[in-house]
């Protein structure tokens, strides 16, 4: 799991229509953040965006699949992040739209978490 600095810079510029983002390296991949809130991850120069019950069906309708990693004892674990539609990599406007969906899911998860503590 990794990504190049060129891909990082491309993605920051590509997401400018959505707003200022930062990308932090983590676990061999990266997290995509806006205002300190992670709404996406990068693995092998592939972008995965946060989903929840409100947005998952839209991602699935695009043929997107969840980010899956190998846990202990070879167990496969799916996370609440789905592959960004391919056209997003060619169209900054599309990427901004999908990033807004992901950021909304991240905000809802944050609110839910703060209400349960």
C-alpha positions, 0 to 999 in steps of 0.5 A: 500500500502506497502512493506517490507524491505526484499522485498526492499533489494531483489529488489535492489539486483535483479536489480544489473544487470541493475545498482545501484538503490534506493528505496524511500518510498512514498504514502504508496508504493515506487519509484524505482530510477536510477540516481535520475530518477524514473522508477518504483513503488512498491505497495503491493510488486508488481513492476510496470515499466514506459511505454510510447508509444514506450514500452506500446505494449510490456508490454500489449503483456505480459498481464501486466496491468497498476497501478491503484489507487482510486482518489477522489470520487472513480474515478479510475486513471491509471498511466503510469506504468505497472506490470512487467512480473511475470518471472522477479521476478525469473530471474534477467536478465529478470528484468534488460531487462524490467528495461532498457525499463522502464528507457528509457521511463522515460528518454524520458518523462524527455526530453519531459518535459524539452523541453516543459518548 
